[in-house]
Amino acid sequence: MAAAIVAAAEAKGINLRHIDEDTVGVSADETTTQAIVAGVLEAFGAAAVDAAAGTDTEFALDAAVERSSGYLQHPVFNTHRSETQLLRYIRRLSDRDLALDRTMIPLGSCTMKLNATAEMEAISWPEFASIHPFAPDSQTVGWRELITDLEDQLTEITGYDQVSLQPNAGSQGELAGLLAIRGYHLSRGDDQRTVCLIPASAHGTNAASAVLAGMKVVVVATAPDGSIDHDDLNAKIEANKDVLSAIMITYPSTHGVYDADVREVCDSVHAAGGQVYVDGANLNALVGLAQPGKFGGDVSHLNLHKTFCIPHGGGGPGVGPVAAKAHLAPFMPGNAATWTEGNDVPISASRFGSAGVLPISWAYVKLMGAEGLTEATKSALLAANYVAARLNEYFPVLYTGEGGLVAHECILDLRGLTAKTGVTAEDVAKRLIDYGFHAPTLAFPVAGTLMVEPTESEDLGWPSASSTTASTPPPWRSRLRAR
Ligand SMILES: Cc1ncc(COP(=O)(O)O)c(C=O)c1O
C-alpha cells in the first residue's frame, strides 16, 4: 500500500518517504506549492485536484498555532531600506570579519587552512545542493559515486579497511569509533572491558566521548618532555588489564610532536587486550607520510573540516569520518534510514551525515593527487618548524621531538615572559589582534602558552610590502586607537 503511494508520487516527480508497509512520510516547507500538494493528494488516490483553484485561505494555519508575538523587531530588520544601504551594511559586517582572506589563522589543533574556491564551487550547484538526504537511491547514483570514491581515497590515505562518512564532527567520529570498540568487546563476551586510557594532554572531546560511549576514563600522565609517561602507562595497563577497553592517543600529539614511541604504546595496549583509538585531528601532519591504520590504530576519526578543506564555519556542519580496521567493521555506524532496534547504531540522523559539503573534500583530494597531498603535508611541517625556529629565541618552543623538530604546530611558552614582566599569553593574543593578526590557540593544551599552526596555506612572502594588510591598517585598528 505505502509502496504504491510512494511510486505514484515519484511518477509525478514528488518524493515521499517510505517508512513501512502502511506508513508514508510527507515533508513540506515554504517552497511547497499548491500543485505539489495536489500531486500528493492524487498519489493517495484523491480525485484529480485543480491546483490553480486553491486559495491561500485553504492553506491557512489554524488560528491556535498562529504567532501573536512580535518578530524581527531588531532595528537591523527595518533600517536598511535601499540596496545601497543594505550593500554598505553587509560590507561593514565583512570589514569586521577577521578571516583567511585577510590574515593567517594560526589556530593550533584546528588546522585552519585555505578552503579553495575551486573546491567549494560545486556545493552550490542544484545537482548537489537540492538532493534530500533520504532521496531514493535511483536519484542519487552520482552522489553515491562521489561518496564511495571519497571513502575509498580516505581508506587509502589512513591505511584502514573502511570509512564511514556519517559523523557530523570529529567528536561524533570519536563516539562512533568508541561505540565500535565497545560493540567489538561485547561481541566477544568481554562486557567488563570498559576502561579507556587517555593521556593528560588529550583534547577534551576524547574524555567526553569515552564517557558517552559508557566507558570509564583513566588518565595517563605526561612525561616532562611532553610524551606519554611510560611508567604511568604501563602501571595503568597492568592495573586495568582485565577491564581495559581502549586507549585514545592523538598522533602527532596535541603537543605538536611525533611521539617516537607510538608503535610501542599501541603494542602494549594490544597485548593487554585493548583496542587503539588514534585521534586523527592532526592528520594534516600525516597525509602521504604515515598511516594510523598501519602504525597500530584500530580506529580513528578524521576531521574533513581540518585536513580536507571544509570550512569550520561557526562550529559546523563538519564531517568527522570514522575509519576502522576490518574487525571493527560490523560495529561501524549503521544506516539511519533502515536502522532497527538491536542492529548497528546510526550515529547521525542520515546515512551520509553532512553530505552537502563532501564535494569540497572530494575536489581537494582529486585536485591535489597523491603527490600534491604529500607535498602539502611537507609544506605544513616546514612552515611550523620555520615559525618554531624563528620564534624560539624570544618565546621558547615548549615541546620538540627527535632532532629538536616539531610536527605541524608548535607551542610557544610565554610563562617565563609573564613571570618577568606580567605580560600574559592572553595579552599577547589580544595585541596580535590589534595588529590584524588572528590570535593563536590560547592556553591549550598548556595554560600560559600559545599554540601556532600555520598549515601549508602560508608562504614566506606574507606579510610583504605589497600586502594590503601590511600597508593598510585594518579598520578595527584605527577604531581601537581612536578610543
Ligand atoms: C585533537 C582533537 N581531537 C578531537 C577534536 C574534535 O573535533 P570536532 O571539533 O570536529 O568535534 C579536536 C577539535 O579541535 C581536536 O583538536
The ligand as a Gaussian input file, in Angstrom:
#p B3LYP/6-31G(d) Opt

LIG

0 1
 C       42.865000      16.673000      18.897000
 C       41.396000      16.889000      18.641000
 N       40.544000      15.845000      18.773000
 C       39.219000      15.997000      18.535000
 C       38.673000      17.202000      18.147000
 C       37.186000      17.281000      17.975000
 O       36.785000      17.581000      16.673000
 P       35.461000      18.418000      16.379000
 O       35.715000      19.830000      16.793000
 O       35.247000      18.279000      14.901000
 O       34.334000      17.786000      17.165000
 C       39.513000      18.311000      18.005000
 C       38.955000      19.631000      17.608000
 O       39.558000      20.648000      17.608000
 C       40.915000      18.152000      18.250000
 O       41.761000      19.184000      18.114000

